[in-house]
Amino acid sequence: MSKYTEEFKLEVTNYYLSGHGGQKLTARRFDISIINVRTWLSAYERNGVEGLSYRGRRYDGEFKCQVVEYMHEHDLSLKATAARFDVLFGTVALWDKIYRERGRTALLNSKRGRPPPMSQTHKKPSVPKPDEEKSQEELLAEVRYLRAEVDYLKKLKALTQQGKLSAPKSRRK
């Protein structure tokens, strides 16, 4: 949705075109940015009232590539390219960035929205082997792991006991 209504944009454009003042004066009168005034005037001159309407359009990859390649071939600015193809400035800037960083195929294959969530394939939890079926290396690894776990828990208990003994006692006033 556009921040400004089509009627408001048309009112600003008509005010300027009727000769009441320049772009700066028009921007001050309507309390908007001069960039908005210039953008709306350019859109109105190229496409009439339709150029001022909200353009929530979707573009196919081929059109995106044509716009960016035209801009590069004719050495146009982002603003001039946006006006020429009646596309928002920020949209052309994004297409140009994608084209420069990832190439033409990235524009052709661009997907909208969030990526789908990870696949929901549930792996069966591995059932531990009985001790009789484990190899000697597996049993030794398990023993080392369990000894480390016991040592860790002993150290944790000792530190918490030490913390309780050495905690400063609060003084009464």
N, C-alpha and C positions, 0 to 999 in steps of 0.2 A: 504494500500500500504506500502511496506517495504521501509525503509530509504536507504538501500543498494540493489543494483541489485544482481540477482543471479550470474551473470558473475563476479562481483566484489568479492563476497563471495568465489566463486570457485578459483579466482586468489589468494586470501589471503590463502586459504586452500592449494592450490598447492605449493605456495611459502614456507609455513611452512613444508609441507610433503617432499619437495625436499631437505630439510636439509640446507637451507640457514641461518637459525638461529632459536632461540627458540621463545616461544610465545611472550615474551616482545619485542624482536627485530622485530618480524613480526608486532606487534601492532604499534611500533614506525615507521617502514618503511611505513606503509599504513595510519598512522595518525588516528588510531582508538583505541578503548578501548581494553584492554587485555581480558575483559569479552566477548566481541564480538568474538575474536579469539577463545577462549575456547568453546563458545557456538557453533560456526560454525564447529569447529573440531569434537566436540562430535556428532553433527547432521550428519556430513559427515561420520564418522566412523559407525554410526548406520544404516543410510539410504542412503548413497551414495549421488550423486548429487541431488536427489529428496529431501533430507533432508535440502538442502539449499534454496529451493524455498519458496516463500511466501505461507503461509498457512492460508488463510482466510476462514477457514472451519466452519461449524456449527456442533455441537455435540448434540446428543440426551441426555435426562436426565439420561438414564440407563448407558450410557458410562461415563458420568461425575461421577456418583456414584461409578462405578467400579474403576475409576482412584483414587478417594479420599480414598475409602476404602482399595484399594491395598496399597496406600502410608501409611495408618495408620497401617495396618496389618503387613507390612514388615519393618516398622519404617524407611522409606526412606525420604530423603530430598525433598523439592519442585523441586530442580534442577534435581535430579536423576529421580524423577517421570516424570518430563516433558520430559527428554531424553528417558526414557523407552517407553512412549506412544506417542512420537513425537508430543507433544503439547507444546505451548509456556509456558514459566515459569510463566508469569503473569496470564495466564489463569488458570493454576493449583492453583496458590495462591488465585485467586478469588473464584474458586470452593471450596477450602478448607475453606475459610472464611464463605461462605454461608452455607456450611455443618455444621461447628461448631456453627454458630449463630442461624440458623433456621432449621437445620436437613435435613434428606434425602429427605423429600417431597418437600422442597424448591428447591432442585436441579432438581428433576423430573418435577416440574411444572414451572420452570423458564421461564419467557417470556422476549422477547427482545424488545428494543425500548421504546418509551414513552408510558405512559398509554393513553387510548383513552380520548378525551375531555369529560367533564361532559355531561350528557344527555341533549338534547335540548328540553325537555318537557317544554313548556311555561305554566306557571300558569296564569290563568286569574286574572287580578288585582281585588282586592276585592273592590266592589262597596260599598261606605259607606251607612249605613242605614239612612233613614230619621230620624230626631229627634223624630218624633212621635212614631217610632218603638223601640227606645232605652229604656233600663231600667233606673231606677233612678241612679243605681250605675255607669252605663256607662256614663250618662250625667254628674254626679259629677266628674268622672275621667277626662272627657274631659275639664270641667271647670278648674280643678286643672292644667292640662297640659297647657291650654291656658293662665292662670294667670302666670305660671312660664315662659312661652315664652315671655309674655309682660314684666315681671320684668327683664328678661335677656336683652331684647332689650333696655329697659330704661337704664340699667346699662352700656351697651356697648356704647350708645349714650353719656352718661355722661362722660365716660372715654375718648372717642375720643375728646369731647369738651375740657376736662381738658388738654389733651395732646396738643391740638392746642394752648391753652392759655399759657401753660408753656414751649412751645418749645423755645429753646434759639435762639435769633436772631443773624444772621451772621453779623460780623463786617466788615466794609470796611477798606481796608488798603490804 
